[in-house]
Structure formats: structure tokens, C-alpha cells
Amino acid sequence: QVQLVESGGGLVQPGGSLTLSCVASGFSLSWYTVRWFRQSPGKQRELVAYSTDTGRDTIFADSVKGRFTISGDNDKNTLYLEMNNLQSETTAVYFCNGGPGDSWGQGTQVNVSS
């Protein structure tokens, strides 16, 4: 069964950092493009970044370029989204997406607030 499970969200102060995880099961991350999206209240879902080969090749949206990075662990079949210098506008639910059937995780909430 193909599944993506995000975790790592939480409350962080402006300027802080957070690392999200996306654990894949039922397929290998190294074979598929996997994307990170986010959705803020009242806004459309926004593409943040995507990676191939478990984070070996990555592309980021201009809004996060230079602040977000992606890494991966093939043994754990997990992709990580490291987010630095977080600001209030990055408050959102973050989702990973990809794999066969274009699966979605349930999302993890990130709140940036002082």
C-alpha cells in the first residue's frame, strides 16, 4: 500500500527553524519525484519544492529559495524538508506528494508565531 506520512510540524518563533519528515511506504523515494506543498488558511495549496532521487536533485519556489533545503535517507525511505528563518507567512499545513498514484500525506501543521 502506497502511503506518505508527514511529521515534524509544530510551533516555532519567527526566525526559527524546523525540519519536516515525509516517510514513504509502498514505493521507493529514489524512483519518484516527491513534492512538498503547503496550504495557509484561506489560500490555495502552494508548491514549495520538489525532489528526485531522494533529495539528490531539488528545485525550490522563489519564496523559500535559500531558506529551505531537502535531504533524504534511502535506508529510512524518508525525505526531509529543513526550513530556516521561518516567518509568519510560512504558517501552513505542509504536505508531501508523489509516488505511484500521486499520493498525498495527511499533512503536518507548522505555526510561526511569537
Biopython code that builds the backbone (N, CA, C, O; Angstrom):
import numpy as np
from Bio.PDB.StructureBuilder import StructureBuilder

atoms = [
    (1, "GLN", "N", (0.854, -1.197, 0.000)),
    (1, "GLN", "CA", (0.000, 0.000, 0.000)),
    (1, "GLN", "C", (0.880, 1.234, 0.000)),
    (1, "GLN", "O", (1.782, 1.371, 0.827)),
    (2, "VAL", "N", (0.609, 2.131, -0.938)),
    (2, "VAL", "CA", (1.371, 3.363, -1.043)),
    (2, "VAL", "C", (0.895, 4.356, 0.014)),
    (2, "VAL", "O", (-0.301, 4.609, 0.151)),
    (3, "GLN", "N", (1.833, 4.903, 0.744)),
    (3, "GLN", "CA", (1.472, 5.843, 1.801)),
    (3, "GLN", "C", (2.595, 6.840, 2.023)),
    (3, "GLN", "O", (3.776, 6.509, 1.925)),
    (4, "LEU", "N", (2.199, 8.068, 2.323)),
    (4, "LEU", "CA", (3.132, 9.110, 2.713)),
    (4, "LEU", "C", (2.681, 9.660, 4.059)),
    (4, "LEU", "O", (1.503, 9.965, 4.247)),
    (5, "VAL", "N", (3.607, 9.784, 4.984)),
    (5, "VAL", "CA", (3.262, 10.285, 6.307)),
    (5, "VAL", "C", (4.222, 11.400, 6.683)),
    (5, "VAL", "O", (5.431, 11.193, 6.791)),
    (6, "GLU", "N", (3.661, 12.587, 6.881)),
    (6, "GLU", "CA", (4.468, 13.730, 7.282)),
    (6, "GLU", "C", (4.483, 13.851, 8.808)),
    (6, "GLU", "O", (3.554, 13.426, 9.494)),
    (7, "SER", "N", (5.544, 14.431, 9.304)),
    (7, "SER", "CA", (5.645, 14.730, 10.732)),
    (7, "SER", "C", (6.671, 15.842, 10.930)),
    (7, "SER", "O", (7.381, 16.233, 10.003)),
    (8, "GLY", "N", (6.728, 16.336, 12.158)),
    (8, "GLY", "CA", (7.742, 17.329, 12.479)),
    (8, "GLY", "C", (7.223, 18.746, 12.618)),
    (8, "GLY", "O", (7.972, 19.650, 12.989)),
    (9, "GLY", "N", (5.945, 18.948, 12.323)),
    (9, "GLY", "CA", (5.386, 20.275, 12.462)),
    (9, "GLY", "C", (5.286, 20.697, 13.919)),
    (9, "GLY", "O", (5.490, 19.899, 14.834)),
    (10, "GLY", "N", (4.973, 21.952, 14.109)),
    (10, "GLY", "CA", (4.838, 22.460, 15.462)),
    (10, "GLY", "C", (4.843, 23.969, 15.481)),
    (10, "GLY", "O", (4.682, 24.623, 14.451)),
    (11, "LEU", "N", (5.030, 24.509, 16.667)),
    (11, "LEU", "CA", (5.070, 25.953, 16.871)),
    (11, "LEU", "C", (6.526, 26.403, 16.940)),
    (11, "LEU", "O", (7.328, 25.832, 17.679)),
    (12, "VAL", "N", (6.851, 27.409, 16.181)),
    (12, "VAL", "CA", (8.219, 27.935, 16.177)),
    (12, "VAL", "C", (8.152, 29.450, 16.122)),
    (12, "VAL", "O", (7.234, 30.018, 15.531)),
    (13, "GLN", "N", (9.114, 30.094, 16.733)),
    (13, "GLN", "CA", (9.153, 31.556, 16.719)),
    (13, "GLN", "C", (9.689, 32.068, 15.392)),
    (13, "GLN", "O", (10.435, 31.364, 14.711)),
    (14, "PRO", "N", (9.317, 33.280, 15.021)),
    (14, "PRO", "CA", (9.885, 33.870, 13.792)),
    (14, "PRO", "C", (11.408, 33.842, 13.840)),
    (14, "PRO", "O", (12.025, 34.132, 14.865)),
    (15, "GLY", "N", (11.984, 33.490, 12.716)),
    (15, "GLY", "CA", (13.435, 33.354, 12.644)),
    (15, "GLY", "C", (13.935, 31.974, 13.009)),
    (15, "GLY", "O", (15.115, 31.673, 12.833)),
    (16, "GLY", "N", (13.063, 31.142, 13.509)),
    (16, "GLY", "CA", (13.448, 29.806, 13.934)),
    (16, "GLY", "C", (13.503, 28.817, 12.786)),
    (16, "GLY", "O", (13.292, 29.159, 11.623)),
    (17, "SER", "N", (13.793, 27.579, 13.155)),
    (17, "SER", "CA", (13.947, 26.514, 12.164)),
    (17, "SER", "C", (13.115, 25.297, 12.556)),
    (17, "SER", "O", (12.786, 25.087, 13.724)),
    (18, "LEU", "N", (12.796, 24.520, 11.557)),
    (18, "LEU", "CA", (12.021, 23.299, 11.769)),
    (18, "LEU", "C", (12.349, 22.344, 10.633)),
    (18, "LEU", "O", (12.564, 22.764, 9.496)),
    (19, "THR", "N", (12.383, 21.075, 10.945)),
    (19, "THR", "CA", (12.600, 20.063, 9.903)),
    (19, "THR", "C", (11.406, 19.125, 9.862)),
    (19, "THR", "O", (11.043, 18.511, 10.865)),
    (20, "LEU", "N", (10.810, 19.025, 8.700)),
    (20, "LEU", "CA", (9.695, 18.119, 8.471)),
    (20, "LEU", "C", (10.193, 16.826, 7.850)),
    (20, "LEU", "O", (11.187, 16.809, 7.123)),
    (21, "SER", "N", (9.488, 15.748, 8.148)),
    (21, "SER", "CA", (9.814, 14.449, 7.574)),
    (21, "SER", "C", (8.644, 13.945, 6.752)),
    (21, "SER", "O", (7.482, 14.203, 7.065)),
    (22, "CYS", "N", (8.973, 13.223, 5.698)),
    (22, "CYS", "CA", (7.971, 12.557, 4.870)),
    (22, "CYS", "C", (8.440, 11.118, 4.694)),
    (22, "CYS", "O", (9.394, 10.845, 3.966)),
    (23, "VAL", "N", (7.758, 10.211, 5.369)),
    (23, "VAL", "CA", (8.114, 8.800, 5.292)),
    (23, "VAL", "C", (7.233, 8.127, 4.249)),
    (23, "VAL", "O", (6.007, 8.204, 4.317)),
    (24, "ALA", "N", (7.857, 7.476, 3.298)),
    (24, "ALA", "CA", (7.133, 6.790, 2.238)),
    (24, "ALA", "C", (7.109, 5.287, 2.505)),
    (24, "ALA", "O", (8.075, 4.710, 3.005)),
    (25, "SER", "N", (6.002, 4.683, 2.165)),
    (25, "SER", "CA", (5.901, 3.219, 2.218)),
    (25, "SER", "C", (5.172, 2.747, 0.969)),
    (25, "SER", "O", (4.320, 3.449, 0.423)),
    (26, "GLY", "N", (5.515, 1.570, 0.538)),
    (26, "GLY", "CA", (4.878, 1.015, -0.655)),
    (26, "GLY", "C", (5.572, 1.378, -1.952)),
    (26, "GLY", "O", (5.201, 0.886, -3.018)),
    (27, "PHE", "N", (6.568, 2.226, -1.870)),
    (27, "PHE", "CA", (7.360, 2.563, -3.051)),
    (27, "PHE", "C", (8.677, 3.168, -2.569)),
    (27, "PHE", "O", (8.815, 3.544, -1.405)),
    (28, "SER", "N", (9.624, 3.252, -3.473)),
    (28, "SER", "CA", (10.922, 3.817, -3.126)),
    (28, "SER", "C", (10.998, 5.275, -3.552)),
    (28, "SER", "O", (10.735, 5.615, -4.706)),
    (29, "LEU", "N", (11.359, 6.121, -2.614)),
    (29, "LEU", "CA", (11.503, 7.545, -2.925)),
    (29, "LEU", "C", (12.535, 7.787, -4.015)),
    (29, "LEU", "O", (12.436, 8.766, -4.755)),
    (30, "SER", "N", (13.508, 6.920, -4.122)),
    (30, "SER", "CA", (14.577, 7.139, -5.093)),
    (30, "SER", "C", (14.093, 7.003, -6.527)),
    (30, "SER", "O", (14.789, 7.413, -7.456)),
    (31, "TRP", "N", (12.902, 6.430, -6.719)),
    (31, "TRP", "CA", (12.395, 6.208, -8.073)),
    (31, "TRP", "C", (11.391, 7.264, -8.524)),
    (31, "TRP", "O", (10.999, 7.288, -9.691)),
    (32, "TYR", "N", (10.975, 8.133, -7.612)),
    (32, "TYR", "CA", (9.883, 9.038, -7.938)),
    (32, "TYR", "C", (10.201, 10.472, -7.543)),
    (32, "TYR", "O", (10.972, 10.730, -6.619)),
    (33, "THR", "N", (9.579, 11.400, -8.275)),
    (33, "THR", "CA", (9.583, 12.791, -7.845)),
    (33, "THR", "C", (8.623, 12.942, -6.677)),
    (33, "THR", "O", (7.497, 12.447, -6.717)),
    (34, "VAL", "N", (9.070, 13.619, -5.655)),
    (34, "VAL", "CA", (8.230, 13.896, -4.497)),
    (34, "VAL", "C", (8.205, 15.399, -4.272)),
    (34, "VAL", "O", (9.242, 16.061, -4.329)),
    (35, "ARG", "N", (7.036, 15.927, -4.020)),
    (35, "ARG", "CA", (6.858, 17.362, -3.871)),
    (35, "ARG", "C", (6.425, 17.718, -2.460)),
    (35, "ARG", "O", (5.757, 16.936, -1.783)),
    (36, "TRP", "N", (6.807, 18.885, -2.035)),
    (36, "TRP", "CA", (6.294, 19.479, -0.792)),
    (36, "TRP", "C", (5.377, 20.628, -1.187)),
    (36, "TRP", "O", (5.742, 21.497, -1.979)),
    (37, "PHE", "N", (4.194, 20.611, -0.624)),
    (37, "PHE", "CA", (3.233, 21.689, -0.795)),
    (37, "PHE", "C", (2.922, 22.272, 0.577)),
    (37, "PHE", "O", (3.208, 21.660, 1.606)),
    (38, "ARG", "N", (2.340, 23.448, 0.577)),
    (38, "ARG", "CA", (1.810, 23.996, 1.810)),
    (38, "ARG", "C", (0.505, 24.720, 1.501)),
    (38, "ARG", "O", (0.277, 25.202, 0.392)),
    (39, "GLN", "N", (-0.332, 24.776, 2.516)),
    (39, "GLN", "CA", (-1.599, 25.486, 2.364)),
    (39, "GLN", "C", (-1.870, 26.284, 3.623)),
    (39, "GLN", "O", (-2.010, 25.743, 4.719)),
    (40, "SER", "N", (-1.939, 27.593, 3.425)),
    (40, "SER", "CA", (-2.260, 28.502, 4.516)),
    (40, "SER", "C", (-3.762, 28.715, 4.554)),
    (40, "SER", "O", (-4.438, 28.526, 3.543)),
    (41, "PRO", "N", (-4.295, 29.105, 5.700)),
    (41, "PRO", "CA", (-5.737, 29.334, 5.797)),
    (41, "PRO", "C", (-6.226, 30.321, 4.745)),
    (41, "PRO", "O", (-5.668, 31.409, 4.600)),
    (42, "GLY", "N", (-7.253, 29.947, 4.026)),
    (42, "GLY", "CA", (-7.849, 30.830, 3.038)),
    (42, "GLY", "C", (-7.089, 30.948, 1.730)),
    (42, "GLY", "O", (-7.461, 31.732, 0.857)),
    (43, "LYS", "N", (-6.025, 30.172, 1.595)),
    (43, "LYS", "CA", (-5.214, 30.250, 0.375)),
    (43, "LYS", "C", (-5.176, 28.903, -0.342)),
    (43, "LYS", "O", (-5.475, 27.856, 0.233)),
    (44, "GLN", "N", (-4.801, 28.970, -1.606)),
    (44, "GLN", "CA", (-4.666, 27.735, -2.378)),
    (44, "GLN", "C", (-3.395, 27.006, -1.972)),
    (44, "GLN", "O", (-2.449, 27.600, -1.455)),
    (45, "ARG", "N", (-3.404, 25.719, -2.219)),
    (45, "ARG", "CA", (-2.218, 24.918, -1.950)),
    (45, "ARG", "C", (-1.087, 25.394, -2.860)),
    (45, "ARG", "O", (-1.284, 25.606, -4.057)),
    (46, "GLU", "N", (0.090, 25.556, -2.278)),
    (46, "GLU", "CA", (1.227, 26.130, -2.997)),
    (46, "GLU", "C", (2.365, 25.119, -3.058)),
    (46, "GLU", "O", (2.695, 24.480, -2.059)),
    (47, "LEU", "N", (2.956, 24.982, -4.229)),
    (47, "LEU", "CA", (4.122, 24.113, -4.380)),
    (47, "LEU", "C", (5.337, 24.797, -3.767)),
    (47, "LEU", "O", (5.671, 25.927, -4.124)),
    (48, "VAL", "N", (5.990, 24.106, -2.848)),
    (48, "VAL", "CA", (7.149, 24.666, -2.158)),
    (48, "VAL", "C", (8.455, 24.167, -2.774)),
    (48, "VAL", "O", (9.400, 24.928, -2.979)),
    (49, "ALA", "N", (8.476, 22.874, -3.061)),
    (49, "ALA", "CA", (9.720, 22.292, -3.573)),
    (49, "ALA", "C", (9.428, 20.914, -4.126)),
    (49, "ALA", "O", (8.431, 20.284, -3.775)),
    (50, "TYR", "N", (10.317, 20.454, -5.000)),
    (50, "TYR", "CA", (10.231, 19.053, -5.356)),
    (50, "TYR", "C", (11.611, 18.448, -5.510)),
    (50, "TYR", "O", (12.591, 19.145, -5.772)),
    (51, "SER", "N", (11.665, 17.167, -5.346)),
    (51, "SER", "CA", (12.953, 16.483, -5.375)),
    (51, "SER", "C", (12.826, 15.180, -6.136)),
    (51, "SER", "O", (11.756, 14.575, -6.205)),
    (52, "THR", "N", (13.933, 14.769, -6.700)),
    (52, "THR", "CA", (14.038, 13.450, -7.303)),
    (52, "THR", "C", (15.191, 12.708, -6.638)),
    (52, "THR", "O", (16.082, 13.306, -6.035)),
    (53, "ASP", "N", (15.141, 11.401, -6.766)),
    (53, "ASP", "CA", (16.230, 10.567, -6.252)),
    (53, "ASP", "C", (16.509, 10.849, -4.782)),
    (53, "ASP", "O", (17.653, 11.056, -4.378)),
    (54, "THR", "N", (15.450, 10.853, -3.998)),
    (54, "THR", "CA", (15.521, 11.027, -2.544)),
    (54, "THR", "C", (16.332, 12.251, -2.147)),
    (54, "THR", "O", (17.203, 12.186, -1.279)),
    (55, "GLY", "N", (16.032, 13.359, -2.795)),
    (55, "GLY", "CA", (16.639, 14.621, -2.414)),
    (55, "GLY", "C", (17.946, 14.940, -3.116)),
    (55, "GLY", "O", (18.569, 15.965, -2.839)),
    (56, "ARG", "N", (18.359, 14.077, -4.016)),
    (56, "ARG", "CA", (19.615, 14.351, -4.708)),
    (56, "ARG", "C", (19.497, 15.570, -5.622)),
    (56, "ARG", "O", (20.423, 16.374, -5.717)),
    (57, "ASP", "N", (18.361, 15.699, -6.287)),
    (57, "ASP", "CA", (18.095, 16.857, -7.143)),
    (57, "ASP", "C", (16.849, 17.557, -6.619)),
    (57, "ASP", "O", (15.817, 16.930, -6.381)),
    (58, "THR", "N", (16.965, 18.858, -6.448)),
    (58, "THR", "CA", (15.851, 19.595, -5.846)),
    (58, "THR", "C", (15.624, 20.925, -6.567)),
    (58, "THR", "O", (16.548, 21.501, -7.141)),
    (59, "ILE", "N", (14.403, 21.390, -6.526)),
    (59, "ILE", "CA", (14.039, 22.713, -7.026)),
    (59, "ILE", "C", (13.094, 23.333, -6.012)),
    (59, "ILE", "O", (12.203, 22.663, -5.491)),
    (60, "PHE", "N", (13.293, 24.616, -5.734)),
    (60, "PHE", "CA", (12.509, 25.310, -4.718)),
    (60, "PHE", "C", (11.766, 26.496, -5.308)),
    (60, "PHE", "O", (12.224, 27.125, -6.262)),
    (61, "ALA", "N", (10.617, 26.786, -4.729)),
    (61, "ALA", "CA", (9.895, 28.000, -5.090)),
    (61, "ALA", "C", (10.731, 29.210, -4.704)),
    (61, "ALA", "O", (11.513, 29.158, -3.754)),
    (62, "ASP", "N", (10.564, 30.282, -5.433)),
    (62, "ASP", "CA", (11.326, 31.502, -5.140)),
    (62, "ASP", "C", (11.086, 31.987, -3.712)),
    (62, "ASP", "O", (11.976, 32.567, -3.091)),
    (63, "SER", "N", (9.896, 31.750, -3.201)),
    (63, "SER", "CA", (9.535, 32.252, -1.876)),
    (63, "SER", "C", (10.323, 31.575, -0.755)),
    (63, "SER", "O", (10.400, 32.111, 0.350)),
    (64, "VAL", "N", (10.905, 30.415, -1.020)),
    (64, "VAL", "CA", (11.630, 29.702, 0.032)),
    (64, "VAL", "C", (13.085, 29.447, -0.339)),
    (64, "VAL", "O", (13.853, 28.931, 0.473)),
    (65, "LYS", "N", (13.462, 29.802, -1.546)),
    (65, "LYS", "CA", (14.815, 29.531, -2.012)),
    (65, "LYS", "C", (15.836, 30.189, -1.089)),
    (65, "LYS", "O", (15.705, 31.361, -0.734)),
    (66, "GLY", "N", (16.834, 29.436, -0.712)),
    (66, "GLY", "CA", (17.861, 29.954, 0.185)),
    (66, "GLY", "C", (17.555, 29.728, 1.651)),
    (66, "GLY", "O", (18.443, 29.847, 2.495)),
    (67, "ARG", "N", (16.308, 29.404, 1.968)),
    (67, "ARG", "CA", (15.926, 29.165, 3.364)),
    (67, "ARG", "C", (15.536, 27.717, 3.619)),
    (67, "ARG", "O", (15.676, 27.221, 4.737)),
    (68, "PHE", "N", (15.046, 27.036, 2.586)),
    (68, "PHE", "CA", (14.608, 25.648, 2.726)),
    (68, "PHE", "C", (15.595, 24.741, 1.981)),
    (68, "PHE", "O", (16.102, 25.095, 0.916)),
    (69, "THR", "N", (15.849, 23.592, 2.551)),
    (69, "THR", "CA", (16.644, 22.574, 1.872)),
    (69, "THR", "C", (15.955, 21.225, 2.012)),
    (69, "THR", "O", (15.117, 21.026, 2.892)),
    (70, "ILE", "N", (16.320, 20.310, 1.137)),
    (70, "ILE", "CA", (15.761, 18.958, 1.167)),
    (70, "ILE", "C", (16.911, 17.968, 1.252)),
    (70, "ILE", "O", (17.932, 18.104, 0.578)),
    (71, "SER", "N", (16.715, 16.990, 2.085)),
    (71, "SER", "CA", (17.657, 15.877, 2.141)),
    (71, "SER", "C", (16.858, 14.596, 2.258)),
    (71, "SER", "O", (15.653, 14.619, 2.508)),
    (72, "GLY", "N", (17.539, 13.483, 2.076)),
    (72, "GLY", "CA", (16.824, 12.221, 2.122)),
    (72, "GLY", "C", (17.658, 11.103, 2.700)),
    (72, "GLY", "O", (18.884, 11.180, 2.777)),
    (73, "ASP", "N", (16.960, 10.068, 3.101)),
    (73, "ASP", "CA", (17.605, 8.880, 3.658)),
    (73, "ASP", "C", (16.971, 7.667, 2.989)),
    (73, "ASP", "O", (15.824, 7.316, 3.268)),
    (74, "ASN", "N", (17.736, 7.031, 2.102)),
    (74, "ASN", "CA", (17.188, 5.877, 1.375)),
    (74, "ASN", "C", (16.908, 4.702, 2.301)),
    (74, "ASN", "O", (15.944, 3.965, 2.093)),
    (75, "ASP", "N", (17.730, 4.523, 3.307)),
    (75, "ASP", "CA", (17.512, 3.407, 4.230)),
    (75, "ASP", "C", (16.184, 3.545, 4.970)),
    (75, "ASP", "O", (15.500, 2.556, 5.234)),
    (76, "LYS", "N", (15.833, 4.774, 5.298)),
    (76, "LYS", "CA", (14.580, 5.036, 6.001)),
    (76, "LYS", "C", (13.453, 5.397, 5.045)),
    (76, "LYS", "O", (12.309, 5.590, 5.455)),
    (77, "ASN", "N", (13.799, 5.486, 3.747)),
    (77, "ASN", "CA", (12.818, 5.880, 2.729)),
    (77, "ASN", "C", (12.076, 7.151, 3.161)),
    (77, "ASN", "O", (10.848, 7.232, 3.122)),
    (78, "THR", "N", (12.868, 8.126, 3.570)),
    (78, "THR", "CA", (12.343, 9.349, 4.158)),
    (78, "THR", "C", (12.964, 10.567, 3.504)),
    (78, "THR", "O", (14.159, 10.602, 3.209)),
    (79, "LEU", "N", (12.125, 11.562, 3.284)),
    (79, "LEU", "CA", (12.561, 12.840, 2.756)),
    (79, "LEU", "C", (12.387, 13.882, 3.857)),
    (79, "LEU", "O", (11.409, 13.852, 4.603)),
    (80, "TYR", "N", (13.343, 14.800, 3.950)),
    (80, "TYR", "CA", (13.293, 15.834, 4.975)),
    (80, "TYR", "C", (13.239, 17.205, 4.315)),
    (80, "TYR", "O", (13.917, 17.465, 3.321)),
    (81, "LEU", "N", (12.425, 18.066, 4.887)),
    (81, "LEU", "CA", (12.375, 19.455, 4.451)),
    (81, "LEU", "C", (12.853, 20.306, 5.617)),
    (81, "LEU", "O", (12.149, 20.470, 6.614)),
    (82, "GLU", "N", (14.058, 20.845, 5.478)),
    (82, "GLU", "CA", (14.613, 21.703, 6.529)),
    (82, "GLU", "C", (14.253, 23.143, 6.210)),
    (82, "GLU", "O", (14.539, 23.645, 5.123)),
    (83, "MET", "N", (13.631, 23.789, 7.160)),
    (83, "MET", "CA", (13.129, 25.141, 6.954)),
    (83, "MET", "C", (13.821, 26.076, 7.951)),
    (83, "MET", "O", (13.761, 25.860, 9.162)),
    (84, "ASN", "N", (14.461, 27.088, 7.440)),
    (84, "ASN", "CA", (15.189, 28.041, 8.275)),
    (84, "ASN", "C", (14.625, 29.442, 8.120)),
    (84, "ASN", "O", (13.956, 29.766, 7.138)),
    (85, "ASN", "N", (14.915, 30.262, 9.121)),
    (85, "ASN", "CA", (14.458, 31.655, 9.099)),
    (85, "ASN", "C", (12.961, 31.733, 8.783)),
    (85, "ASN", "O", (12.530, 32.446, 7.876)),
    (86, "LEU", "N", (12.205, 30.991, 9.548)),
    (86, "LEU", "CA", (10.765, 30.931, 9.313)),
    (86, "LEU", "C", (10.104, 32.247, 9.689)),
    (86, "LEU", "O", (10.472, 32.890, 10.672)),
    (87, "GLN", "N", (9.138, 32.627, 8.898)),
    (87, "GLN", "CA", (8.381, 33.844, 9.131)),
    (87, "GLN", "C", (6.899, 33.505, 9.253)),
    (87, "GLN", "O", (6.477, 32.392, 8.941)),
    (88, "SER", "N", (6.124, 34.471, 9.707)),
    (88, "SER", "CA", (4.711, 34.195, 9.983)),
    (88, "SER", "C", (3.962, 33.733, 8.740)),
    (88, "SER", "O", (3.012, 32.955, 8.833)),
    (89, "GLU", "N", (4.393, 34.216, 7.573)),
    (89, "GLU", "CA", (3.683, 33.824, 6.340)),
    (89, "GLU", "C", (3.908, 32.372, 5.966)),
    (89, "GLU", "O", (3.241, 31.848, 5.074)),
    (90, "THR", "N", (4.852, 31.712, 6.647)),
    (90, "THR", "CA", (5.068, 30.296, 6.373)),
    (90, "THR", "C", (4.193, 29.401, 7.232)),
    (90, "THR", "O", (4.291, 28.176, 7.148)),
    (91, "THR", "N", (3.339, 29.993, 8.057)),
    (91, "THR", "CA", (2.352, 29.205, 8.793)),
    (91, "THR", "C", (1.425, 28.533, 7.798)),
    (91, "THR", "O", (0.783, 29.196, 6.983)),
    (92, "ALA", "N", (1.362, 27.217, 7.870)),
    (92, "ALA", "CA", (0.568, 26.456, 6.906)),
    (92, "ALA", "C", (0.575, 24.993, 7.299)),
    (92, "ALA", "O", (1.316, 24.565, 8.184)),
    (93, "VAL", "N", (-0.267, 24.244, 6.620)),
    (93, "VAL", "CA", (-0.170, 22.788, 6.683)),
    (93, "VAL", "C", (0.731, 22.369, 5.527)),
    (93, "VAL", "O", (0.518, 22.772, 4.383)),
    (94, "TYR", "N", (1.723, 21.571, 5.832)),
    (94, "TYR", "CA", (2.687, 21.118, 4.841)),
    (94, "TYR", "C", (2.403, 19.665, 4.469)),
    (94, "TYR", "O", (2.205, 18.812, 5.334)),
    (95, "PHE", "N", (2.388, 19.404, 3.162)),
    (95, "PHE", "CA", (2.075, 18.084, 2.636)),
    (95, "PHE", "C", (3.217, 17.595, 1.758)),
    (95, "PHE", "O", (3.895, 18.386, 1.102)),
    (96, "CYS", "N", (3.418, 16.299, 1.754)),
    (96, "CYS", "CA", (4.258, 15.737, 0.709)),
    (96, "CYS", "C", (3.364, 14.942, -0.238)),
    (96, "CYS", "O", (2.306, 14.437, 0.137)),
    (97, "ASN", "N", (3.826, 14.855, -1.456)),
    (97, "ASN", "CA", (3.013, 14.310, -2.546)),
    (97, "ASN", "C", (3.916, 13.616, -3.544)),
    (97, "ASN", "O", (4.999, 14.105, -3.863)),
    (98, "GLY", "N", (3.469, 12.485, -4.029)),
    (98, "GLY", "CA", (4.237, 11.812, -5.065)),
    (98, "GLY", "C", (4.046, 10.323, -5.041)),
    (98, "GLY", "O", (3.115, 9.802, -4.426)),
    (99, "GLY", "N", (4.933, 9.654, -5.713)),
    (99, "GLY", "CA", (4.851, 8.211, -5.780)),
    (99, "GLY", "C", (3.822, 7.735, -6.785)),
    (99, "GLY", "O", (3.155, 8.545, -7.429)),
    (100, "PRO", "N", (3.689, 6.408, -6.923)),
    (100, "PRO", "CA", (2.687, 5.880, -7.844)),
    (100, "PRO", "C", (1.292, 6.274, -7.395)),
    (100, "PRO", "O", (0.963, 6.189, -6.212)),
    (101, "GLY", "N", (0.483, 6.700, -8.337)),
    (101, "GLY", "CA", (-0.845, 7.142, -7.983)),
    (101, "GLY", "C", (-0.906, 8.543, -7.434)),
    (101, "GLY", "O", (-1.964, 9.007, -7.009)),
    (102, "ASP", "N", (0.249, 9.233, -7.442)),
    (102, "ASP", "CA", (0.293, 10.636, -6.994)),
    (102, "ASP", "C", (-0.331, 10.779, -5.605)),
    (102, "ASP", "O", (-1.286, 11.534, -5.421)),
    (103, "SER", "N", (0.206, 10.061, -4.650)),
    (103, "SER", "CA", (-0.351, 10.017, -3.307)),
    (103, "SER", "C", (-0.076, 11.298, -2.518)),
    (103, "SER", "O", (0.856, 12.049, -2.808)),
    (104, "TRP", "N", (-0.923, 11.516, -1.509)),
    (104, "TRP", "CA", (-0.769, 12.653, -0.604)),
    (104, "TRP", "C", (-0.695, 12.145, 0.834)),
    (104, "TRP", "O", (-1.342, 11.168, 1.208)),
    (105, "GLY", "N", (0.109, 12.837, 1.617)),
    (105, "GLY", "CA", (0.091, 12.576, 3.043)),
    (105, "GLY", "C", (-1.037, 13.368, 3.689)),
    (105, "GLY", "O", (-1.774, 14.092, 3.019)),
    (106, "GLN", "N", (-1.156, 13.216, 5.002)),
    (106, "GLN", "CA", (-2.236, 13.887, 5.727)),
    (106, "GLN", "C", (-1.858, 15.313, 6.103)),
    (106, "GLN", "O", (-2.716, 16.106, 6.491)),
    (107, "GLY", "N", (-0.589, 15.633, 5.990)),
    (107, "GLY", "CA", (-0.128, 16.983, 6.292)),
    (107, "GLY", "C", (0.354, 17.129, 7.721)),
    (107, "GLY", "O", (-0.022, 16.356, 8.602)),
    (108, "THR", "N", (1.189, 18.130, 7.936)),
    (108, "THR", "CA", (1.658, 18.462, 9.280)),
    (108, "THR", "C", (1.609, 19.973, 9.431)),
    (108, "THR", "O", (2.027, 20.708, 8.536)),
    (109, "GLN", "N", (1.100, 20.429, 10.557)),
    (109, "GLN", "CA", (0.850, 21.851, 10.770)),
    (109, "GLN", "C", (2.114, 22.548, 11.270)),
    (109, "GLN", "O", (2.763, 22.097, 12.214)),
    (110, "VAL", "N", (2.440, 23.648, 10.617)),
    (110, "VAL", "CA", (3.550, 24.498, 11.053)),
    (110, "VAL", "C", (2.977, 25.859, 11.418)),
    (110, "VAL", "O", (2.318, 26.502, 10.602)),
    (111, "ASN", "N", (3.229, 26.289, 12.636)),
    (111, "ASN", "CA", (2.781, 27.602, 13.094)),
    (111, "ASN", "C", (3.996, 28.438, 13.470)),
    (111, "ASN", "O", (4.814, 28.042, 14.301)),
    (112, "VAL", "N", (4.094, 29.593, 12.845)),
    (112, "VAL", "CA", (5.195, 30.503, 13.146)),
    (112, "VAL", "C", (4.603, 31.710, 13.863)),
    (112, "VAL", "O", (3.854, 32.498, 13.286)),
    (113, "SER", "N", (4.958, 31.828, 15.121)),
    (113, "SER", "CA", (4.368, 32.899, 15.919)),
    (113, "SER", "C", (5.236, 33.181, 17.133)),
    (113, "SER", "O", (5.887, 32.290, 17.678)),
    (114, "SER", "N", (5.228, 34.443, 17.542)),
    (114, "SER", "CA", (5.956, 34.798, 18.754)),
    (114, "SER", "C", (5.045, 34.694, 19.967)),
    (114, "SER", "O", (5.478, 34.955, 21.089)),
]
sb = StructureBuilder()
sb.init_structure("model")
sb.init_model(0)
sb.init_chain("A")
sb.init_seg("    ")
for serial, (resi, resn, name, xyz) in enumerate(atoms, 1):
    if name == "N":
        sb.init_residue(resn, " ", resi, " ")
    sb.init_atom(name, np.array(xyz, "f"), 0.0, 1.0, " ", f" {name:<3s}", serial, name[0])
structure = sb.get_structure()
